[in-house]
Amino acid sequence: MTAKSELVVRDSSPGSEAGAGVKKFPGFIRAYVRFTDKLGLSAGLVGMVLTFVLLFFLVESSVARLVLGISHIWSTEMAMFTMSAYYLLGGALSEQDDYHVRMDLLYSRFSPRAKAIVDCITSPILFFYIGSLFVSAVGSTLWSIEYKQVNYSPWAPPLAPIKIVMTIGIGLMLMQLAALFFRDLAKALGRSIE
């Protein structure tokens, strides 16, 4: 066994000084990140199932109009509500999996640690934006529930259900952004979040 391989074995052993040198974030932060990731995944899976619900409404509308010669006033609105729920509930998962659109000239050339540092610096801007959306969504949802708001259409469905979904989706996105901030901070500081 060479000195280098001995060093690797010693460094990776649980009780060694070097193995203990990688500091972990506090347990409550690690638990928060794990919980938020699972919650975002669950909401994303619900969103994925909603694509089939959306497909049902679109097919029903087409069949009713083209085959039966009738038009349901509710099917188009239900398709719009379902689509809204789909992308609102999928936001946290898309952020978690880094599927969002990013336009950059330099960022893609940075090292993973440099990306984490840049993300930590720019995260407060995103927190402010999504936080403002969340506060507005809560206010709008409470108003919608209190005054029994309906959509301005012949069908006039209540708007509270979709606004509740909207608030949940934006709240999950805010939680996921905080979890990603902790991941980036750990990476920037050379610590482990797992």
SVG drawing of the C-alpha trace seen along z (x, -y; Angstrom):
<svg xmlns="http://www.w3.org/2000/svg" viewBox="-75 -42 79 44">
<polyline fill="none" stroke="black" stroke-width="0.4" points="0.0,0.0 1.5,-3.3 1.6,-6.4 -1.0,-8.1 -3.5,-5.2 -2.9,-5.1 -3.7,-8.7 -6.9,-8.2 -8.0,-5.3 -7.1,-7.3 -9.0,-10.4 -12.1,-8.5 -12.3,-6.6 -15.1,-7.8 -13.0,-8.5 -10.0,-10.2 -9.2,-13.8 -9.4,-14.5 -12.7,-12.6 -14.0,-14.6 -12.6,-17.8 -15.6,-18.1 -18.1,-20.0 -21.7,-19.4 -24.4,-22.0 -26.6,-21.9 -29.1,-19.0 -32.2,-21.2 -31.0,-22.7 -30.2,-19.3 -33.6,-18.1 -35.2,-21.1 -33.5,-20.5 -34.5,-16.8 -38.1,-17.6 -38.4,-20.4 -36.9,-18.2 -39.5,-15.4 -42.3,-17.9 -41.3,-19.5 -41.0,-16.1 -44.5,-15.1 -46.1,-18.3 -44.3,-17.8 -45.7,-14.3 -49.2,-15.7 -48.5,-18.2 -47.5,-15.5 -50.7,-13.6 -52.6,-16.8 -51.4,-16.6 -53.7,-13.6 -56.6,-15.5 -55.8,-18.4 -55.8,-15.9 -59.3,-14.6 -60.8,-18.2 -59.3,-18.9 -60.4,-15.6 -63.9,-16.0 -64.2,-19.5 -63.1,-18.4 -65.3,-15.3 -68.4,-17.2 -68.0,-19.9 -66.9,-17.9 -68.8,-14.6 -71.9,-15.7 -72.2,-19.2 -72.4,-20.8 -70.1,-23.0 -69.6,-22.9 -68.8,-26.3 -67.0,-24.7 -64.4,-22.5 -62.2,-25.3 -62.1,-27.0 -61.3,-23.7 -58.5,-23.1 -57.1,-26.6 -57.4,-26.0 -55.8,-22.5 -52.9,-23.9 -52.4,-26.7 -52.3,-24.1 -49.9,-22.0 -47.2,-24.7 -47.7,-26.2 -47.2,-22.8 -44.3,-21.9 -42.3,-25.0 -40.6,-23.6 -39.5,-20.4 -38.3,-22.3 -36.2,-24.5 -34.9,-21.5 -33.9,-19.7 -32.5,-22.9 -34.8,-22.9 -35.5,-26.6 -34.4,-28.8 -31.1,-30.6 -29.6,-33.1 -25.9,-33.6 -22.7,-34.5 -20.2,-33.6 -22.1,-31.5 -21.8,-28.3 -18.0,-28.6 -17.7,-29.0 -16.5,-26.2 -19.2,-24.6 -18.0,-26.5 -18.0,-29.8 -21.5,-29.1 -22.5,-28.4 -21.0,-31.7 -22.8,-33.7 -26.1,-31.9 -25.7,-32.9 -25.2,-36.5 -28.1,-36.6 -30.5,-34.6 -31.8,-37.5 -33.2,-39.1 -35.1,-35.9 -36.3,-35.6 -37.7,-39.1 -39.5,-38.5 -41.0,-35.1 -41.7,-36.3 -43.6,-39.3 -45.6,-36.9 -46.3,-34.7 -47.6,-37.6 -49.8,-38.8 -51.1,-35.3 -52.0,-34.9 -53.9,-38.2 -55.6,-37.4 -56.6,-34.0 -58.0,-35.3 -60.0,-38.0 -61.3,-35.4 -62.5,-33.1 -64.0,-36.0 -65.9,-37.5 -66.7,-34.3 -65.0,-35.6 -66.1,-34.0 -64.6,-34.1 -66.2,-36.6 -67.6,-34.1 -71.0,-32.6 -70.1,-29.5 -68.8,-31.7 -66.8,-29.1 -65.4,-30.0 -61.8,-31.2 -60.8,-30.3 -59.7,-26.7 -57.2,-27.7 -56.0,-30.6 -55.3,-28.2 -53.3,-26.0 -51.5,-29.1 -50.5,-30.0 -49.4,-26.5 -47.3,-26.3 -45.6,-29.7 -45.0,-28.8 -43.4,-25.5 -41.2,-27.4 -40.1,-29.8 -39.3,-26.8 -37.3,-25.2 -35.4,-28.4 -34.4,-28.4 -33.2,-24.8 -31.2,-25.6 -29.7,-28.6 -28.5,-26.3 -27.1,-23.8 -25.2,-26.6 -24.0,-28.1 -22.7,-24.6 -20.9,-24.2 -19.4,-27.7 -18.1,-27.1 -16.8,-23.6 -19.3,-21.9 -21.7,-19.0 -25.4,-19.4 -26.2,-15.7"/>
</svg>
